[in-house]
Amino acid sequence: MKLADSHCHLNYKGLAEHQADVLQRARDSGVVAMLNISTREREWDDVIAVAEREPDVWATIGVHPHEADQHPDVDTAKLIERAAHPRVVGIGESGLDYYYDHSDRERQRASFRSHIAACRETQLPLVVHTRDAEEDTALILREEMEQGAYPGVIHCFTASGDFADKALELGFYISISGIVTFKNAKDLQETAARLPRERLLIETDAPFLAPVPHRGKTGEPAFVADTCRFLAQLRGEDADELAEATRANFHRLFAKTKA
């Protein structure tokens, strides 16, 4: 089984302190590609440094919606400049979070659009975070797509089946996290079971959201194997074939990882 973890935070507390061991456990579990995601500008150098050091790790640069208020100067031009680095393969995570509202909603929307503009210019994939903001997220994605096409993925998908359909219509990929293994995630399981395999990614969002049977522990990229096996059973597919398909999807979407 060869897997890609399409979204993790290797520089976050819980993983950063023993990063080498975390990476080795991932490799031992069959993980051959990891995308290390940034959420604020001060992380960019460290996130990129891991990708420079580790050949199976790549990086993104971006500002999480929680951090939008604190980054008024991170505009499209700055994102484009930093995205030129050969180990930066995506932009984000960015999006809208109306559940916590840690940043002003208008500021979140403006930041989101600036990230999309950078994706349109660079053709690097947009990594989308959305929580309790389906309507506005879908509206912005569609409006911006009408200005010019750009690739992207809805990360840690927990939204409705209707939102999944809208994202797929726009050409987006959908990434499933360990949440799908939770027994109270019936709606998500129904959606995940019917997603087209050619648009499916798997992630851990480590150190968060450890799947069953690791729930309650610090999440690690190694656990993407558990989510893959659960998802394969849910979909009535072979786990090795699903691992291969989602890994191929990862490299297709994040095309710089093939360079």
C-alpha positions in Angstrom: 0.0 0.0 0.0 1.5 3.3 -1.1 -0.4 6.4 0.2 -0.4 10.1 0.0 -1.4 12.2 3.0 -2.8 15.3 1.2 -3.0 17.5 4.3 -1.0 17.5 7.5 0.7 20.0 9.8 4.2 18.6 10.6 5.3 21.8 12.3 2.4 21.9 14.8 2.9 21.0 18.5 2.5 17.3 19.0 4.5 16.5 15.8 7.2 19.0 15.6 8.9 17.9 18.8 9.6 14.4 17.3 9.2 15.1 13.6 11.8 12.5 12.4 10.0 9.7 14.3 6.7 10.9 12.9 8.0 10.8 9.4 9.5 7.3 9.9 6.3 5.9 11.2 4.5 7.4 8.2 6.9 5.8 5.8 6.7 2.4 7.6 2.9 2.6 7.1 3.3 3.1 3.4 3.0 6.9 3.1 5.2 8.0 0.3 3.9 11.6 -0.1 2.9 14.2 2.5 1.7 17.8 2.0 2.7 20.0 4.9 0.2 22.8 5.2 0.8 26.4 6.5 -1.9 28.5 8.2 -0.1 31.8 8.9 2.8 33.7 7.4 5.3 33.2 10.2 5.1 29.4 9.5 6.0 29.6 5.8 9.8 29.4 6.2 9.6 26.5 8.6 7.0 24.6 6.5 9.1 25.1 3.4 12.3 24.0 5.2 10.8 20.6 6.0 10.0 20.1 2.4 13.5 21.1 1.4 14.9 18.6 3.8 12.5 15.7 3.2 12.1 14.4 -0.4 8.6 13.0 0.3 7.2 16.2 1.9 5.9 19.2 0.0 4.6 22.6 1.3 1.8 25.1 0.9 1.8 28.8 1.7 -1.4 30.5 2.9 -3.4 32.1 5.6 -6.2 30.2 7.4 -9.5 32.0 7.8 -8.9 32.1 11.6 -5.8 34.2 10.9 -7.2 36.6 8.3 -7.5 39.5 10.6 -3.8 39.2 11.5 -2.6 39.2 7.9 -4.0 42.2 6.1 -0.7 42.6 4.1 -0.8 39.0 2.7 -2.1 39.8 -0.7 -2.1 38.0 -4.0 1.3 39.4 -5.0 3.0 38.1 -1.9 1.4 34.7 -2.3 2.5 34.4 -5.9 6.0 35.4 -5.0 6.4 32.8 -2.3 4.6 30.1 -4.3 7.4 30.2 -6.9 9.6 28.1 -4.5 10.0 24.6 -6.1 8.8 22.8 -3.0 5.6 24.9 -2.7 3.0 22.9 -4.6 -0.3 24.6 -3.4 -1.8 27.7 -1.9 -3.7 27.6 1.4 -5.2 26.6 3.5 -7.7 29.4 3.0 -11.4 29.7 3.1 -14.2 30.6 5.4 -14.9 29.5 9.0 -18.2 30.9 10.4 -18.3 28.3 13.2 -15.6 30.0 15.3 -15.6 33.5 13.6 -12.0 34.1 14.9 -11.7 36.7 12.1 -14.2 39.2 10.6 -16.2 37.5 7.9 -15.7 40.2 5.4 -11.9 40.0 6.0 -12.1 36.2 5.6 -13.9 36.6 2.3 -11.3 39.1 1.0 -8.4 36.9 2.0 -10.1 33.9 0.4 -10.4 35.8 -2.9 -6.8 36.9 -2.8 -5.7 33.3 -2.4 -7.9 32.2 -5.3 -6.4 35.0 -7.5 -3.0 33.6 -6.7 -4.1 30.1 -7.7 -5.5 31.4 -11.0 -2.2 33.2 -11.8 0.1 30.3 -10.8 -2.3 27.4 -11.5 -1.3 25.9 -8.2 -4.2 24.2 -6.4 -6.2 26.0 -3.8 -6.6 24.2 -0.4 -10.0 25.1 0.9 -11.1 25.2 4.5 -14.9 25.7 5.0 -16.9 25.3 8.1 -20.5 26.4 8.6 -20.0 28.6 5.5 -21.2 26.4 2.6 -23.3 29.0 0.9 -20.7 31.7 0.8 -17.9 29.3 0.0 -19.8 27.9 -3.0 -20.7 31.4 -4.2 -17.1 32.7 -4.0 -15.6 29.6 -5.7 -18.2 29.8 -8.5 -17.8 33.6 -9.0 -14.0 33.3 -9.0 -14.1 30.4 -11.4 -16.1 32.5 -13.8 -13.1 34.9 -13.8 -10.8 32.1 -14.9 -10.3 28.5 -14.1 -8.1 27.3 -11.2 -7.6 23.9 -9.5 -8.4 23.0 -5.9 -9.4 20.7 -3.2 -12.0 20.9 -0.4 -9.9 19.7 2.6 -11.2 17.7 5.5 -14.6 17.4 3.9 -17.5 17.5 6.4 -20.1 19.6 4.4 -23.3 18.4 2.8 -23.7 16.2 -0.2 -25.1 19.1 -2.1 -21.9 21.1 -1.5 -19.9 18.1 -2.6 -21.8 18.1 -5.9 -21.2 21.9 -6.4 -17.5 21.4 -5.7 -17.2 18.5 -8.1 -19.1 20.5 -10.8 -16.3 23.2 -10.5 -13.7 20.5 -11.0 -12.5 20.3 -7.4 -11.2 17.3 -5.6 -12.5 16.3 -2.2 -10.3 15.1 0.6 -11.6 12.8 3.3 -10.1 12.8 6.8 -10.3 10.5 9.8 -13.7 12.0 10.7 -15.2 9.5 8.2 -14.4 6.7 10.7 -16.3 8.3 13.5 -19.6 6.5 14.3 -21.6 9.7 14.4 -20.4 10.7 10.8 -23.2 8.9 9.0 -24.0 11.8 6.6 -20.3 12.1 5.7 -20.0 8.4 5.2 -23.0 8.5 2.7 -21.3 11.2 0.7 -17.8 9.6 0.8 -19.3 6.3 -0.4 -20.5 7.9 -3.6 -17.7 10.4 -4.5 -16.0 9.6 -7.8 -12.7 7.9 -7.2 -10.9 10.1 -9.7 -11.6 13.1 -7.5 -10.9 11.6 -4.1 -8.0 12.4 -1.8 -7.3 11.1 1.7 -5.7 13.2 4.5 -5.0 13.1 8.3 -5.0 16.9 9.1 -2.5 15.7 11.7 -2.0 16.4 14.6 -5.8 16.6 14.6 -8.7 14.2 13.9 -7.0 10.9 14.5 -9.2 8.1 13.0 -10.5 5.1 14.7 -8.8 3.1 16.2 -6.5 6.0 17.3 -9.2 8.4 18.2 -8.2 10.6 21.1 -4.5 10.4 20.3 -2.3 12.9 18.5 -2.9 12.4 14.8 0.0 11.4 12.6 0.4 11.0 8.8 0.8 7.2 9.4 -2.9 7.1 10.3 -3.9 7.9 6.7 -3.6 4.1 6.2 -6.4 3.5 8.7 -8.7 6.0 7.0 -7.9 4.5 3.6 -8.9 1.0 4.8 -12.1 2.2 6.4 -13.0 4.2 3.3 -12.3 1.3 1.0 -14.6 -0.9 3.1 -17.3 1.8 3.0 -17.1 2.0 -0.8 -16.7 -1.7 -1.4 -13.3 -1.3 -2.9 -9.9 -2.9 -2.5 -7.8 -0.9 0.0 -4.6 -1.2 -2.0 -6.3 0.0 -5.2 -7.9 2.9 -3.4 -4.6 3.9 -1.9 -3.0 3.8 -5.4 -5.9 5.8 -6.9 -5.9 8.5 -4.3 -2.1 8.8 -4.5 -2.3 9.2 -8.2 -5.0 11.9 -7.7 -2.7 13.7 -5.3 0.1 13.9 -7.8 -2.3 14.8 -10.6 -3.7 17.7 -8.6 -0.5 18.9 -7.0 1.4 18.6 -10.3 4.6 20.1 -9.0 5.1 17.0 -6.9 5.9 15.1 -10.1 8.7 17.5 -11.1 
